[in-house]
Amino acid sequence: MTVKIPEEFDSKFRFILVAAARAKQLQHGAPPRIKTQAKKPATIAVLEVEQNLVPYVILKPGEKEKE
């Protein structure tokens, strides 16, 4: 599987972190945001992140996530 990393990501490592977090959500029962034949949560997560369907926020050191 060849992955196209969207330009919004500052590095391939951040892309992987976002996709991994989304895969974990899918494993815990979150519904997929796309229709696909893929069954594996990691594959679905990568496809969703490639299509900019997974929002994320970069926090500065010491900054807390808004609830």
PDB file of N, H, CA, C and O in Angstrom:
ATOM      1  N   MET A   1       0.847  -1.180   0.000  1.00  0.00           N
ATOM      2  CA  MET A   1       0.000   0.000   0.000  1.00  0.00           C
ATOM      3  C   MET A   1       0.891   1.242   0.000  1.00  0.00           C
ATOM      4  O   MET A   1       1.709   1.424   0.901  1.00  0.00           O
ATOM      5  N   THR A   2       0.733   2.074  -0.990  1.00  0.00           N
ATOM      6  H   THR A   2       0.068   1.926  -1.722  1.00  0.00           H
ATOM      7  CA  THR A   2       1.464   3.330  -1.058  1.00  0.00           C
ATOM      8  C   THR A   2       0.606   4.415  -0.429  1.00  0.00           C
ATOM      9  O   THR A   2      -0.564   4.578  -0.774  1.00  0.00           O
ATOM     10  N   VAL A   3       1.200   5.152   0.495  1.00  0.00           N
ATOM     11  H   VAL A   3       2.151   5.020   0.775  1.00  0.00           H
ATOM     12  CA  VAL A   3       0.465   6.172   1.234  1.00  0.00           C
ATOM     13  C   VAL A   3       0.869   7.547   0.739  1.00  0.00           C
ATOM     14  O   VAL A   3       2.056   7.849   0.612  1.00  0.00           O
ATOM     15  N   LYS A   4      -0.132   8.385   0.458  1.00  0.00           N
ATOM     16  H   LYS A   4      -1.096   8.140   0.561  1.00  0.00           H
ATOM     17  CA  LYS A   4       0.131   9.767   0.065  1.00  0.00           C
ATOM     18  C   LYS A   4      -0.120  10.641   1.291  1.00  0.00           C
ATOM     19  O   LYS A   4      -1.255  10.763   1.752  1.00  0.00           O
ATOM     20  N   ILE A   5       0.932  11.240   1.811  1.00  0.00           N
ATOM     21  H   ILE A   5       1.854  11.140   1.436  1.00  0.00           H
ATOM     22  CA  ILE A   5       0.810  12.071   3.004  1.00  0.00           C
ATOM     23  C   ILE A   5       0.355  13.465   2.580  1.00  0.00           C
ATOM     24  O   ILE A   5       1.029  14.121   1.786  1.00  0.00           O
ATOM     25  N   PRO A   6      -0.795  13.927   3.111  1.00  0.00           N
ATOM     26  CA  PRO A   6      -1.289  15.263   2.763  1.00  0.00           C
ATOM     27  C   PRO A   6      -0.285  16.353   3.154  1.00  0.00           C
ATOM     28  O   PRO A   6       0.475  16.194   4.109  1.00  0.00           O
ATOM     29  N   GLU A   7      -0.292  17.446   2.415  1.00  0.00           N
ATOM     30  H   GLU A   7      -0.909  17.576   1.640  1.00  0.00           H
ATOM     31  CA  GLU A   7       0.648  18.545   2.661  1.00  0.00           C
ATOM     32  C   GLU A   7       0.448  19.208   4.016  1.00  0.00           C
ATOM     33  O   GLU A   7       1.361  19.863   4.520  1.00  0.00           O
ATOM     34  N   GLU A   8      -0.736  19.050   4.619  1.00  0.00           N
ATOM     35  H   GLU A   8      -1.477  18.518   4.210  1.00  0.00           H
ATOM     36  CA  GLU A   8      -1.018  19.677   5.906  1.00  0.00           C
ATOM     37  C   GLU A   8      -0.132  19.123   7.021  1.00  0.00           C
ATOM     38  O   GLU A   8       0.058  19.777   8.046  1.00  0.00           O
ATOM     39  N   PHE A   9       0.407  17.926   6.825  1.00  0.00           N
ATOM     40  H   PHE A   9       0.252  17.395   5.992  1.00  0.00           H
ATOM     41  CA  PHE A   9       1.242  17.298   7.844  1.00  0.00           C
ATOM     42  C   PHE A   9       2.674  17.780   7.705  1.00  0.00           C
ATOM     43  O   PHE A   9       3.230  17.814   6.607  1.00  0.00           O
ATOM     44  N   ASP A  10       3.267  18.153   8.839  1.00  0.00           N
ATOM     45  H   ASP A  10       2.816  18.126   9.731  1.00  0.00           H
ATOM     46  CA  ASP A  10       4.633  18.659   8.818  1.00  0.00           C
ATOM     47  C   ASP A  10       5.664  17.535   8.744  1.00  0.00           C
ATOM     48  O   ASP A  10       6.831  17.785   8.442  1.00  0.00           O
ATOM     49  N   SER A  11       5.239  16.292   9.019  1.00  0.00           N
ATOM     50  H   SER A  11       4.291  16.090   9.264  1.00  0.00           H
ATOM     51  CA  SER A  11       6.158  15.164   8.908  1.00  0.00           C
ATOM     52  C   SER A  11       5.385  13.861   8.758  1.00  0.00           C
ATOM     53  O   SER A  11       4.205  13.778   9.100  1.00  0.00           O
ATOM     54  N   LYS A  12       6.063  12.859   8.247  1.00  0.00           N
ATOM     55  H   LYS A  12       7.021  12.927   7.969  1.00  0.00           H
ATOM     56  CA  LYS A  12       5.431  11.544   8.108  1.00  0.00           C
ATOM     57  C   LYS A  12       5.166  10.929   9.473  1.00  0.00           C
ATOM     58  O   LYS A  12       4.274  10.092   9.613  1.00  0.00           O
ATOM     59  N   PHE A  13       5.925  11.332  10.474  1.00  0.00           N
ATOM     60  H   PHE A  13       6.650  12.012  10.361  1.00  0.00           H
ATOM     61  CA  PHE A  13       5.739  10.796  11.818  1.00  0.00           C
ATOM     62  C   PHE A  13       4.427  11.284  12.431  1.00  0.00           C
ATOM     63  O   PHE A  13       3.737  10.523  13.110  1.00  0.00           O
ATOM     64  N   ARG A  14       4.085  12.546  12.194  1.00  0.00           N
ATOM     65  H   ARG A  14       4.646  13.164  11.643  1.00  0.00           H
ATOM     66  CA  ARG A  14       2.809  13.063  12.702  1.00  0.00           C
ATOM     67  C   ARG A  14       1.644  12.357  12.000  1.00  0.00           C
ATOM     68  O   ARG A  14       0.631  12.045  12.626  1.00  0.00           O
ATOM     69  N   PHE A  15       1.798  12.112  10.711  1.00  0.00           N
ATOM     70  H   PHE A  15       2.621  12.365  10.203  1.00  0.00           H
ATOM     71  CA  PHE A  15       0.777  11.383   9.963  1.00  0.00           C
ATOM     72  C   PHE A  15       0.532  10.021  10.612  1.00  0.00           C
ATOM     73  O   PHE A  15      -0.616   9.620  10.807  1.00  0.00           O
ATOM     74  N   ILE A  16       1.604   9.319  10.944  1.00  0.00           N
ATOM     75  H   ILE A  16       2.536   9.645  10.786  1.00  0.00           H
ATOM     76  CA  ILE A  16       1.486   7.995  11.561  1.00  0.00           C
ATOM     77  C   ILE A  16       0.847   8.091  12.939  1.00  0.00           C
ATOM     78  O   ILE A  16       0.031   7.242  13.297  1.00  0.00           O
ATOM     79  N   LEU A  17       1.200   9.100  13.714  1.00  0.00           N
ATOM     80  H   LEU A  17       1.863   9.790  13.424  1.00  0.00           H
ATOM     81  CA  LEU A  17       0.603   9.268  15.044  1.00  0.00           C
ATOM     82  C   LEU A  17      -0.904   9.498  14.952  1.00  0.00           C
ATOM     83  O   LEU A  17      -1.670   8.923  15.726  1.00  0.00           O
ATOM     84  N   VAL A  18      -1.324  10.330  14.015  1.00  0.00           N
ATOM     85  H   VAL A  18      -0.702  10.797  13.387  1.00  0.00           H
ATOM     86  CA  VAL A  18      -2.754  10.610  13.836  1.00  0.00           C
ATOM     87  C   VAL A  18      -3.476   9.351  13.358  1.00  0.00           C
ATOM     88  O   VAL A  18      -4.554   9.025  13.854  1.00  0.00           O
ATOM     89  N   ALA A  19      -2.886   8.651  12.404  1.00  0.00           N
ATOM     90  H   ALA A  19      -2.010   8.916  12.001  1.00  0.00           H
ATOM     91  CA  ALA A  19      -3.505   7.424  11.891  1.00  0.00           C
ATOM     92  C   ALA A  19      -3.585   6.354  12.979  1.00  0.00           C
ATOM     93  O   ALA A  19      -4.580   5.635  13.062  1.00  0.00           O
ATOM     94  N   ALA A  20      -2.562   6.243  13.802  1.00  0.00           N
ATOM     95  H   ALA A  20      -1.753   6.828  13.734  1.00  0.00           H
ATOM     96  CA  ALA A  20      -2.564   5.253  14.881  1.00  0.00           C
ATOM     97  C   ALA A  20      -3.640   5.570  15.914  1.00  0.00           C
ATOM     98  O   ALA A  20      -4.323   4.670  16.403  1.00  0.00           O
ATOM     99  N   ALA A  21      -3.787   6.848  16.243  1.00  0.00           N
ATOM    100  H   ALA A  21      -3.232   7.579  15.845  1.00  0.00           H
ATOM    101  CA  ALA A  21      -4.829   7.245  17.197  1.00  0.00           C
ATOM    102  C   ALA A  21      -6.215   6.950  16.625  1.00  0.00           C
ATOM    103  O   ALA A  21      -7.106   6.497  17.344  1.00  0.00           O
ATOM    104  N   ARG A  22      -6.392   7.205  15.343  1.00  0.00           N
ATOM    105  H   ARG A  22      -5.668   7.573  14.758  1.00  0.00           H
ATOM    106  CA  ARG A  22      -7.682   6.919  14.700  1.00  0.00           C
ATOM    107  C   ARG A  22      -7.935   5.411  14.636  1.00  0.00           C
ATOM    108  O   ARG A  22      -9.066   4.970  14.839  1.00  0.00           O
ATOM    109  N   ALA A  23      -6.907   4.620  14.358  1.00  0.00           N
ATOM    110  H   ALA A  23      -5.988   4.978  14.193  1.00  0.00           H
ATOM    111  CA  ALA A  23      -7.052   3.164  14.321  1.00  0.00           C
ATOM    112  C   ALA A  23      -7.492   2.639  15.688  1.00  0.00           C
ATOM    113  O   ALA A  23      -8.310   1.723  15.775  1.00  0.00           O
ATOM    114  N   LYS A  24      -6.952   3.216  16.736  1.00  0.00           N
ATOM    115  H   LYS A  24      -6.287   3.960  16.665  1.00  0.00           H
ATOM    116  CA  LYS A  24      -7.343   2.817  18.098  1.00  0.00           C
ATOM    117  C   LYS A  24      -8.822   3.128  18.340  1.00  0.00           C
ATOM    118  O   LYS A  24      -9.538   2.330  18.944  1.00  0.00           O
ATOM    119  N   GLN A  25      -9.275   4.295  17.866  1.00  0.00           N
ATOM    120  H   GLN A  25      -8.694   4.944  17.375  1.00  0.00           H
ATOM    121  CA  GLN A  25     -10.697   4.641  17.992  1.00  0.00           C
ATOM    122  C   GLN A  25     -11.561   3.625  17.248  1.00  0.00           C
ATOM    123  O   GLN A  25     -12.598   3.197  17.756  1.00  0.00           O
ATOM    124  N   LEU A  26     -11.136   3.246  16.056  1.00  0.00           N
ATOM    125  H   LEU A  26     -10.294   3.594  15.644  1.00  0.00           H
ATOM    126  CA  LEU A  26     -11.889   2.269  15.266  1.00  0.00           C
ATOM    127  C   LEU A  26     -11.926   0.912  15.969  1.00  0.00           C
ATOM    128  O   LEU A  26     -12.952   0.232  15.956  1.00  0.00           O
ATOM    129  N   GLN A  27     -10.817   0.521  16.578  1.00  0.00           N
ATOM    130  H   GLN A  27      -9.983   1.074  16.589  1.00  0.00           H
ATOM    131  CA  GLN A  27     -10.762  -0.749  17.300  1.00  0.00           C
ATOM    132  C   GLN A  27     -11.715  -0.758  18.489  1.00  0.00           C
ATOM    133  O   GLN A  27     -12.232  -1.806  18.875  1.00  0.00           O
ATOM    134  N   HIS A  28     -11.943   0.419  19.061  1.00  0.00           N
ATOM    135  H   HIS A  28     -11.523   1.270  18.747  1.00  0.00           H
ATOM    136  CA  HIS A  28     -12.836   0.525  20.218  1.00  0.00           C
ATOM    137  C   HIS A  28     -14.279   0.790  19.819  1.00  0.00           C
ATOM    138  O   HIS A  28     -15.113   1.090  20.674  1.00  0.00           O
ATOM    139  N   GLY A  29     -14.584   0.682  18.526  1.00  0.00           N
ATOM    140  H   GLY A  29     -13.907   0.438  17.832  1.00  0.00           H
ATOM    141  CA  GLY A  29     -15.969   0.751  18.083  1.00  0.00           C
ATOM    142  C   GLY A  29     -16.423   2.010  17.374  1.00  0.00           C
ATOM    143  O   GLY A  29     -17.598   2.118  17.022  1.00  0.00           O
ATOM    144  N   ALA A  30     -15.533   2.966  17.151  1.00  0.00           N
ATOM    145  H   ALA A  30     -14.578   2.879  17.437  1.00  0.00           H
ATOM    146  CA  ALA A  30     -15.919   4.177  16.418  1.00  0.00           C
ATOM    147  C   ALA A  30     -16.292   3.795  14.986  1.00  0.00           C
ATOM    148  O   ALA A  30     -15.646   2.936  14.386  1.00  0.00           O
ATOM    149  N   PRO A  31     -17.334   4.430  14.434  1.00  0.00           N
ATOM    150  CA  PRO A  31     -17.722   4.090  13.061  1.00  0.00           C
ATOM    151  C   PRO A  31     -16.740   4.691  12.046  1.00  0.00           C
ATOM    152  O   PRO A  31     -16.237   5.796  12.251  1.00  0.00           O
ATOM    153  N   PRO A  32     -16.471   3.971  10.960  1.00  0.00           N
ATOM    154  CA  PRO A  32     -15.595   4.515   9.916  1.00  0.00           C
ATOM    155  C   PRO A  32     -16.228   5.750   9.274  1.00  0.00           C
ATOM    156  O   PRO A  32     -17.451   5.859   9.194  1.00  0.00           O
ATOM    157  N   ARG A  33     -15.395   6.669   8.822  1.00  0.00           N
ATOM    158  H   ARG A  33     -14.401   6.581   8.887  1.00  0.00           H
ATOM    159  CA  ARG A  33     -15.871   7.896   8.172  1.00  0.00           C
ATOM    160  C   ARG A  33     -15.897   7.764   6.657  1.00  0.00           C
ATOM    161  O   ARG A  33     -16.266   8.704   5.954  1.00  0.00           O
ATOM    162  N   ILE A  34     -15.506   6.599   6.153  1.00  0.00           N
ATOM    163  H   ILE A  34     -15.206   5.834   6.724  1.00  0.00           H
ATOM    164  CA  ILE A  34     -15.524   6.344   4.715  1.00  0.00           C
ATOM    165  C   ILE A  34     -16.124   4.965   4.460  1.00  0.00           C
ATOM    166  O   ILE A  34     -16.159   4.109   5.344  1.00  0.00           O
ATOM    167  N   LYS A  35     -16.588   4.775   3.244  1.00  0.00           N
ATOM    168  H   LYS A  35     -16.559   5.471   2.526  1.00  0.00           H
ATOM    169  CA  LYS A  35     -17.030   3.448   2.816  1.00  0.00           C
ATOM    170  C   LYS A  35     -15.845   2.812   2.103  1.00  0.00           C
ATOM    171  O   LYS A  35     -15.285   3.387   1.170  1.00  0.00           O
ATOM    172  N   THR A  36     -15.472   1.627   2.551  1.00  0.00           N
ATOM    173  H   THR A  36     -15.927   1.159   3.310  1.00  0.00           H
ATOM    174  CA  THR A  36     -14.324   0.938   1.972  1.00  0.00           C
ATOM    175  C   THR A  36     -14.485  -0.562   2.129  1.00  0.00           C
ATOM    176  O   THR A  36     -15.241  -1.035   2.978  1.00  0.00           O
ATOM    177  N   GLN A  37     -13.777  -1.292   1.313  1.00  0.00           N
ATOM    178  H   GLN A  37     -13.164  -0.909   0.623  1.00  0.00           H
ATOM    179  CA  GLN A  37     -13.753  -2.750   1.419  1.00  0.00           C
ATOM    180  C   GLN A  37     -12.753  -3.204   2.483  1.00  0.00           C
ATOM    181  O   GLN A  37     -12.761  -4.365   2.892  1.00  0.00           O
ATOM    182  N   ALA A  38     -11.892  -2.285   2.931  1.00  0.00           N
ATOM    183  H   ALA A  38     -11.885  -1.342   2.599  1.00  0.00           H
ATOM    184  CA  ALA A  38     -10.866  -2.621   3.921  1.00  0.00           C
ATOM    185  C   ALA A  38     -11.514  -3.052   5.229  1.00  0.00           C
ATOM    186  O   ALA A  38     -12.556  -2.527   5.621  1.00  0.00           O
ATOM    187  N   LYS A  39     -10.896  -4.000   5.888  1.00  0.00           N
ATOM    188  H   LYS A  39     -10.050  -4.427   5.569  1.00  0.00           H
ATOM    189  CA  LYS A  39     -11.409  -4.521   7.154  1.00  0.00           C
ATOM    190  C   LYS A  39     -10.533  -4.137   8.344  1.00  0.00           C
ATOM    191  O   LYS A  39     -11.022  -4.011   9.467  1.00  0.00           O
ATOM    192  N   LYS A  40      -9.246  -3.954   8.096  1.00  0.00           N
ATOM    193  H   LYS A  40      -8.849  -4.056   7.184  1.00  0.00           H
ATOM    194  CA  LYS A  40      -8.317  -3.672   9.186  1.00  0.00           C
ATOM    195  C   LYS A  40      -8.441  -2.209   9.626  1.00  0.00           C
ATOM    196  O   LYS A  40      -8.446  -1.307   8.788  1.00  0.00           O
ATOM    197  N   PRO A  41      -8.539  -1.976  10.942  1.00  0.00           N
ATOM    198  CA  PRO A  41      -8.648  -0.601  11.445  1.00  0.00           C
ATOM    199  C   PRO A  41      -7.493   0.298  11.005  1.00  0.00           C
ATOM    200  O   PRO A  41      -7.703   1.475  10.711  1.00  0.00           O
ATOM    201  N   ALA A  42      -6.283  -0.243  10.957  1.00  0.00           N
ATOM    202  H   ALA A  42      -6.112  -1.199  11.196  1.00  0.00           H
ATOM    203  CA  ALA A  42      -5.132   0.579  10.558  1.00  0.00           C
ATOM    204  C   ALA A  42      -5.254   1.038   9.106  1.00  0.00           C
ATOM    205  O   ALA A  42      -4.926   2.180   8.784  1.00  0.00           O
ATOM    206  N   THR A  43      -5.718   0.159   8.242  1.00  0.00           N
ATOM    207  H   THR A  43      -5.984  -0.768   8.504  1.00  0.00           H
ATOM    208  CA  THR A  43      -5.888   0.515   6.831  1.00  0.00           C
ATOM    209  C   THR A  43      -6.979   1.561   6.666  1.00  0.00           C
ATOM    210  O   THR A  43      -6.815   2.523   5.916  1.00  0.00           O
ATOM    211  N   ILE A  44      -8.086   1.374   7.360  1.00  0.00           N
ATOM    212  H   ILE A  44      -8.219   0.593   7.969  1.00  0.00           H
ATOM    213  CA  ILE A  44      -9.189   2.339   7.299  1.00  0.00           C
ATOM    214  C   ILE A  44      -8.717   3.691   7.817  1.00  0.00           C
ATOM    215  O   ILE A  44      -9.027   4.726   7.227  1.00  0.00           O
ATOM    216  N   ALA A  45      -7.969   3.685   8.919  1.00  0.00           N
ATOM    217  H   ALA A  45      -7.718   2.844   9.398  1.00  0.00           H
ATOM    218  CA  ALA A  45      -7.470   4.932   9.509  1.00  0.00           C
ATOM    219  C   ALA A  45      -6.563   5.676   8.538  1.00  0.00           C
ATOM    220  O   ALA A  45      -6.688   6.891   8.386  1.00  0.00           O
ATOM    221  N   VAL A  46      -5.657   4.969   7.884  1.00  0.00           N
ATOM    222  H   VAL A  46      -5.555   3.982   8.007  1.00  0.00           H
ATOM    223  CA  VAL A  46      -4.753   5.610   6.916  1.00  0.00           C
ATOM    224  C   VAL A  46      -5.555   6.231   5.779  1.00  0.00           C
ATOM    225  O   VAL A  46      -5.274   7.355   5.362  1.00  0.00           O
ATOM    226  N   LEU A  47      -6.545   5.512   5.277  1.00  0.00           N
ATOM    227  H   LEU A  47      -6.773   4.599   5.615  1.00  0.00           H
ATOM    228  CA  LEU A  47      -7.379   6.047   4.194  1.00  0.00           C
ATOM    229  C   LEU A  47      -8.127   7.301   4.644  1.00  0.00           C
ATOM    230  O   LEU A  47      -8.231   8.267   3.889  1.00  0.00           O
ATOM    231  N   GLU A  48      -8.644   7.286   5.865  1.00  0.00           N
ATOM    232  H   GLU A  48      -8.559   6.501   6.479  1.00  0.00           H
ATOM    233  CA  GLU A  48      -9.362   8.456   6.391  1.00  0.00           C
ATOM    234  C   GLU A  48      -8.428   9.655   6.538  1.00  0.00           C
ATOM    235  O   GLU A  48      -8.787  10.776   6.178  1.00  0.00           O
ATOM    236  N   VAL A  49      -7.237   9.416   7.064  1.00  0.00           N
ATOM    237  H   VAL A  49      -6.945   8.505   7.356  1.00  0.00           H
ATOM    238  CA  VAL A  49      -6.284  10.518   7.259  1.00  0.00           C
ATOM    239  C   VAL A  49      -5.823  11.062   5.911  1.00  0.00           C
ATOM    240  O   VAL A  49      -5.670  12.273   5.757  1.00  0.00           O
ATOM    241  N   GLU A  50      -5.602  10.193   4.940  1.00  0.00           N
ATOM    242  H   GLU A  50      -5.726   9.209   5.065  1.00  0.00           H
ATOM    243  CA  GLU A  50      -5.218  10.637   3.589  1.00  0.00           C
ATOM    244  C   GLU A  50      -6.267  11.565   2.991  1.00  0.00           C
ATOM    245  O   GLU A  50      -5.932  12.494   2.257  1.00  0.00           O
ATOM    246  N   GLN A  51      -7.531  11.315   3.305  1.00  0.00           N
ATOM    247  H   GLN A  51      -7.803  10.561   3.902  1.00  0.00           H
ATOM    248  CA  GLN A  51      -8.628  12.111   2.752  1.00  0.00           C
ATOM    249  C   GLN A  51      -9.004  13.292   3.655  1.00  0.00           C
ATOM    250  O   GLN A  51     -10.044  13.920   3.455  1.00  0.00           O
ATOM    251  N   ASN A  52      -8.164  13.591   4.643  1.00  0.00           N
ATOM    252  H   ASN A  52      -7.319  13.081   4.806  1.00  0.00           H
ATOM    253  CA  ASN A  52      -8.375  14.715   5.568  1.00  0.00           C
ATOM    254  C   ASN A  52      -9.708  14.625   6.305  1.00  0.00           C
ATOM    255  O   ASN A  52     -10.368  15.642   6.517  1.00  0.00           O
ATOM    256  N   LEU A  53     -10.105  13.425   6.694  1.00  0.00           N
ATOM    257  H   LEU A  53      -9.568  12.599   6.522  1.00  0.00           H
ATOM    258  CA  LEU A  53     -11.356  13.230   7.414  1.00  0.00           C
ATOM    259  C   LEU A  53     -11.150  13.107   8.917  1.00  0.00           C
ATOM    260  O   LEU A  53     -12.114  12.944   9.665  1.00  0.00           O
ATOM    261  N   VAL A  54      -9.902  13.183   9.362  1.00  0.00           N
ATOM    262  H   VAL A  54      -9.118  13.315   8.755  1.00  0.00           H
ATOM    263  CA  VAL A  54      -9.593  13.039  10.782  1.00  0.00           C
ATOM    264  C   VAL A  54      -8.990  14.351  11.281  1.00  0.00           C
ATOM    265  O   VAL A  54      -7.849  14.673  10.951  1.00  0.00           O
ATOM    266  N   PRO A  55      -9.753  15.111  12.077  1.00  0.00           N
ATOM    267  CA  PRO A  55      -9.203  16.365  12.599  1.00  0.00           C
ATOM    268  C   PRO A  55      -8.170  16.091  13.697  1.00  0.00           C
ATOM    269  O   PRO A  55      -8.262  15.101  14.422  1.00  0.00           O
ATOM    270  N   TYR A  56      -7.206  16.972  13.800  1.00  0.00           N
ATOM    271  H   TYR A  56      -7.131  17.776  13.210  1.00  0.00           H
ATOM    272  CA  TYR A  56      -6.211  16.856  14.868  1.00  0.00           C
ATOM    273  C   TYR A  56      -5.726  18.249  15.239  1.00  0.00           C
ATOM    274  O   TYR A  56      -5.820  19.188  14.449  1.00  0.00           O
ATOM    275  N   VAL A  57      -5.205  18.365  16.455  1.00  0.00           N
ATOM    276  H   VAL A  57      -5.128  17.602  17.097  1.00  0.00           H
ATOM    277  CA  VAL A  57      -4.689  19.634  16.960  1.00  0.00           C
ATOM    278  C   VAL A  57      -3.282  19.391  17.489  1.00  0.00           C
ATOM    279  O   VAL A  57      -3.044  18.413  18.198  1.00  0.00           O
ATOM    280  N   ILE A  58      -2.360  20.266  17.153  1.00  0.00           N
ATOM    281  H   ILE A  58      -2.553  21.061  16.578  1.00  0.00           H
ATOM    282  CA  ILE A  58      -1.000  20.178  17.675  1.00  0.00           C
ATOM    283  C   ILE A  58      -0.924  21.084  18.897  1.00  0.00           C
ATOM    284  O   ILE A  58      -1.087  22.300  18.795  1.00  0.00           O
ATOM    285  N   LEU A  59      -0.674  20.477  20.050  1.00  0.00           N
ATOM    286  H   LEU A  59      -0.542  19.489  20.133  1.00  0.00           H
ATOM    287  CA  LEU A  59      -0.577  21.248  21.284  1.00  0.00           C
ATOM    288  C   LEU A  59       0.864  21.670  21.524  1.00  0.00           C
ATOM    289  O   LEU A  59       1.801  20.927  21.230  1.00  0.00           O
ATOM    290  N   LYS A  60       1.026  22.871  22.062  1.00  0.00           N
ATOM    291  H   LYS A  60       0.265  23.474  22.302  1.00  0.00           H
ATOM    292  CA  LYS A  60       2.350  23.352  22.425  1.00  0.00           C
ATOM    293  C   LYS A  60       2.728  22.725  23.767  1.00  0.00           C
ATOM    294  O   LYS A  60       1.848  22.322  24.527  1.00  0.00           O
ATOM    295  N   PRO A  61       4.020  22.638  24.065  1.00  0.00           N
ATOM    296  CA  PRO A  61       4.434  22.060  25.349  1.00  0.00           C
ATOM    297  C   PRO A  61       3.759  22.779  26.520  1.00  0.00           C
ATOM    298  O   PRO A  61       3.763  24.008  26.589  1.00  0.00           O
ATOM    299  N   GLY A  62       3.189  22.011  27.426  1.00  0.00           N
ATOM    300  H   GLY A  62       3.186  21.013  27.369  1.00  0.00           H
ATOM    301  CA  GLY A  62       2.523  22.564  28.597  1.00  0.00           C
ATOM    302  C   GLY A  62       1.076  22.947  28.369  1.00  0.00           C
ATOM    303  O   GLY A  62       0.366  23.248  29.329  1.00  0.00           O
ATOM    304  N   GLU A  63       0.619  22.943  27.132  1.00  0.00           N
ATOM    305  H   GLU A  63       1.196  22.698  26.352  1.00  0.00           H
ATOM    306  CA  GLU A  63      -0.754  23.306  26.806  1.00  0.00           C
ATOM    307  C   GLU A  63      -1.660  22.092  26.999  1.00  0.00           C
ATOM    308  O   GLU A  63      -1.294  20.974  26.635  1.00  0.00           O
ATOM    309  N   LYS A  64      -2.847  22.318  27.574  1.00  0.00           N
ATOM    310  H   LYS A  64      -3.144  23.226  27.869  1.00  0.00           H
ATOM    311  CA  LYS A  64      -3.783  21.225  27.808  1.00  0.00           C
ATOM    312  C   LYS A  64      -4.824  21.180  26.705  1.00  0.00           C
ATOM    313  O   LYS A  64      -5.197  22.204  26.132  1.00  0.00           O
ATOM    314  N   GLU A  65      -5.286  19.969  26.420  1.00  0.00           N
ATOM    315  H   GLU A  65      -4.983  19.137  26.885  1.00  0.00           H
ATOM    316  CA  GLU A  65      -6.313  19.773  25.406  1.00  0.00           C
ATOM    317  C   GLU A  65      -7.644  20.302  25.914  1.00  0.00           C
ATOM    318  O   GLU A  65      -7.999  20.081  27.072  1.00  0.00           O
ATOM    319  N   LYS A  66      -8.394  21.009  25.044  1.00  0.00           N
ATOM    320  H   LYS A  66      -8.106  21.188  24.104  1.00  0.00           H
ATOM    321  CA  LYS A  66      -9.721  21.498  25.409  1.00  0.00           C
ATOM    322  C   LYS A  66     -10.681  20.331  25.445  1.00  0.00           C
ATOM    323  O   LYS A  66     -10.603  19.423  24.618  1.00  0.00           O
ATOM    324  N   GLU A  67     -11.582  20.357  26.401  1.00  0.00           N
ATOM    325  H   GLU A  67     -11.646  21.094  27.073  1.00  0.00           H
ATOM    326  CA  GLU A  67     -12.536  19.242  26.534  1.00  0.00           C
ATOM    327  C   GLU A  67     -13.831  19.529  25.864  1.00  0.00           C
ATOM    328  O   GLU A  67     -14.735  18.694  25.886  1.00  0.00           O
TER     329      GLU A  67
END
